[in-house]
Amino acid sequence: MAAAYSTDPASNPDARSGGSASPQAEGPQSSGKQASQSSPGSLLDPIRVNRIKVNRILVPTDFSELSMEALEYASRVAGIVKADLLLLHAAEGERLKADGKARLQKELDDQVLALRSLQGLDPNMQVHTILQAGKVSAQIAETASREDVDLVVMGTKGQRGSNPFSRFFLDSNAKRTVEHCRVPVLTLRQRPEPFRLRNILLPLDLTERTDRKIDLAINLAKLFDARLRLVAVAHFMETLQGKDARLLDAMDVQRDRIRTAGVEVSTEIIRHDNVADSVVHYAEEIEADLIVILTARENRLDHFLMGSRAGRVIDHALRPVLSLHPPDLERLLAR
């Protein structure tokens, strides 16, 4: 069983001893630890706010129902940020010759027509279609680079599909895209009903990239007028090594940074031996609209962690997952 507790000592005096409590929401005017009480330099780092601009969103499609759901989701995001959509179909092997370019182009056009028929979408939204030959994940990465794409949105079956081959085909392409694409990738297993982006879950750790990840989260929250939910998972070895206190301190620091930026935030630490499963379950508990994860691949250990943790979150989360590489953070925040 996982144990969870709030990290706000004012509202939960038992937090640092591992007691259980509900997460405490804190807005810009909430009381709490002042900047002078945080770790040195924590609140002195500049927060780059309102800098994110998403101009072009790429949506790969295999003409399945799940692809259409991903396209509809992307169109809702595009409507908020005023972005253009690029609908891509990549035909592997001899399929482009066998099916015929004209027929595949018609399927792309039909999907655009189906999108246009949906209610509540911006009628002036620009939707472009792209037909390419080659391996799916490679074409997604190449198209994203060539077309100066800011975000990729695609479906992944995870444990949902009944056809094992179809499930493997979609999942492997989604994971390869997350691993190799140089822009943020948003994956979803199902279309959220209703569509909203008001409750963003951000799992945290003790890495040096945490401040930049928080900067991005603050920007996302401001962009979508959302609330941030920070969660850290302390597994058995971290508890044994006494790292719980460091996690609590880090959460306090980041909570203060977010509150200073004028964004509503709640924090929680969960004790659990499986980090990925804890994040997935907590996302369901709080009805998160989006999970934001950082996928690092700087060495073989990072590559392993990406496969075992981030990959598991992507595969099992029922909520949309936004995956970013560390360079994505700087590129987005530098715009």
Secondary structure, DSSP 8 states (H G I E B T S, - for coil): --EEEE--TTT-TTGGGT-----EEE-TT-----GGGSSTTTTTS----S-----EEEEE--SSHHHHHHHHHHHHHHHHHT-EEEEEEEE-TTHHHHH-HHHHHHHHHHHHHHHHTSTTS-TT--EEEEEEES-HHHHHHHHHHHTT-SEEEEE--TT--S-HHHHHHHHHHHHHHHHH-SS-EEEESS--SS----EEEEEE-SSTTHHHHHHHHHHHHHHHT-EEEEEEEE-HHHHHTT-HHHHHHHHHHHHHHHHHTT--EEEEEEE-S-HHHHHHHHHHHTT-SEEEEE---SSHHHHHHIIIIIHHHHHH-SS-EEEE-HHHHHHHHT-
